[in-house]
Amino acid sequence: MYPTLTEMGITSPNEISSYDYFEGPNDEDILRVRYRRKPGSLLPDTRVYRFRRIGVGTPGTAEEGAQEISPTLSAAIVELDSLLAARGDVATLASQIDEALKAVEMELARVRALTRQIKETTGS
């Protein structure tokens, strides 16, 4: 039902309570998945997954350093949103969407700053 999550090694999607997504150092994105475990469980309450960003810019243009999130991460976020929404965790989903939007806005600001810096350097 959740092929990307299964591929990532998540075997108990019904125990997922929330997730966080943020940009980490060295061109990587970090997905932190939190679980609601049964009392006495030896399994971790949180697991962290790291994904390399993918370069998409055209060499020699202002977009040269542009990067996108991994397709696997993108698919995992869609599945997690679907999973949490199916349970009615609307408040959690709204919070996650807000956090993702903030992350996108920060990334966009960084790209704009890099573009401005390139233009200033090249005199364009």
C-alpha positions in Angstrom: 0.0 0.0 0.0 3.0 2.3 0.6 5.7 1.0 -1.7 8.2 3.8 -1.1 8.0 3.5 2.7 8.3 -0.3 2.4 11.4 0.2 0.1 12.9 2.4 2.8 12.4 -0.4 5.4 9.3 0.9 7.1 7.5 -2.3 8.1 4.9 -0.8 10.5 3.4 2.3 8.8 0.3 2.0 11.1 2.6 3.0 14.0 3.8 6.3 12.3 2.6 9.3 14.3 4.4 12.2 12.5 7.4 13.2 10.4 9.7 16.1 9.9 11.5 17.0 6.7 14.4 19.5 6.6 17.5 20.4 4.6 20.7 19.1 6.1 24.3 19.9 5.5 26.2 18.8 2.4 23.4 18.8 -0.1 21.2 16.3 1.7 17.7 16.3 2.9 16.7 14.6 6.2 13.4 12.9 6.9 12.7 12.1 10.5 9.8 9.6 11.1 8.2 9.3 14.5 6.4 6.3 15.7 3.7 5.5 18.4 5.2 2.3 19.8 3.5 -0.1 22.2 4.7 0.1 25.8 7.8 -2.1 26.3 8.7 -2.1 22.6 12.4 -2.3 21.9 12.0 -0.6 18.5 13.0 3.1 18.2 10.5 5.9 18.6 12.3 7.8 15.8 14.1 6.9 12.6 16.1 9.2 10.4 16.6 8.9 6.7 19.0 10.9 4.6 18.6 11.6 0.9 21.1 13.3 -1.5 19.8 16.3 -3.4 19.9 16.0 -7.2 21.6 18.7 -9.3 19.2 20.0 -12.0 20.9 23.3 -13.1 22.3 23.8 -16.6 26.1 24.5 -16.5 27.0 28.0 -17.5 23.7 29.5 -16.4 22.4 31.2 -13.3 20.7 27.9 -12.5 24.0 26.0 -12.4 23.9 25.2 -8.7 20.1 24.4 -8.6 19.1 21.2 -6.8 15.9 19.3 -6.2 14.9 16.8 -3.6 15.3 13.1 -4.3 12.3 11.5 -6.1 12.3 8.8 -3.4 12.0 11.5 -0.7 9.2 13.2 -2.6 7.3 9.9 -3.0 7.8 9.1 0.7 6.4 12.5 1.7 3.3 11.9 -0.5 2.8 8.5 1.1 3.3 9.8 4.6 0.8 12.6 4.0 -1.7 10.1 2.6 -1.1 7.8 5.5 -1.6 10.5 8.2 -4.5 12.1 6.4 -6.3 8.7 6.1 -6.1 8.5 9.9 -7.7 11.9 10.3 -4.5 13.5 11.7 -5.5 16.7 10.0 -3.8 19.0 12.6 -0.6 17.0 12.2 -0.8 17.1 8.4 -1.5 20.9 8.5 1.6 21.4 10.7 3.7 19.3 8.3 2.5 21.2 5.3 3.4 24.5 7.1 6.9 23.2 7.9 7.4 22.0 4.4 6.3 25.3 3.0 8.7 27.1 5.3 11.5 24.8 4.1 10.6 25.5 0.5 10.6 29.3 1.2 14.0 29.1 2.8 15.4 27.1 -0.1 13.9 29.6 -2.5 15.5 32.5 -0.6 18.9 30.7 -0.8 18.5 30.1 -4.5 17.6 33.8 -5.0 20.7 34.9 -3.0 22.9 32.6 -5.0 21.4 34.0 -8.2 22.0 37.5 -7.1 25.5 36.7 -6.1 26.2 35.2 -9.5 24.8 38.2 -11.3 26.9 40.6 -9.1 30.0 38.5 -9.8 29.5 38.2 -13.6 28.2 41.8 -13.9 25.0 40.7 -15.6 
